[in-house]
């Protein structure tokens, strides 16, 4: 089923309650309730899911594909990509979604991606029936912080190792994310990225 990856990702969340896992009656009821609340969409073109300054009222799960989080630098007038998501990721601007504040980033999903989504209202309805499931309101932001820490870790590497680490973590990303966005994410000049790609090709 299209939601299989979603539930596998939920079960992997830190401190996810055993009572809601698939091998329990309550877990099966939870699964059915979530399936009734979520919506699945496929995107043939790049699509902005969230704009800067908009309040995120829908959580996205990247069932297949890639997405990026970026903002526009007012000084350089350029887009700066700060976060990347791939398969089985919860795509969210935590400060906006959980605190209902204007987002500091925009979120773009790439062409060919499949996204499962649920509104905040739908999630709250599920949590009202299964309050222990609300653990994800803490666990998903922790995942976001871990992704930021991973990026901070790789940008401390030599340039070639940064690029290789990216390809290992995000297989196939170059077919979906522009080279300039990848270069910024890796904290290197586009010319440096081009040189590295030639060296290892």
Secondary structure by P-SEA (a helix, b strand, c coil): ccaaaaaaaaaaccccccccccccaaaaaaaaaaaacbbbbbbccccccccccccccbbbbccccbbbbbbbcccccbbbbcccccccccccccccccccccccbbbbbcccbbbbbbcaaaaaaaaaacccccaaaaaaaaaaaaaaaaaaaaaaccaaaaaaaaaaacccccccccaaaaaaaacccaaaaaaaaaaac
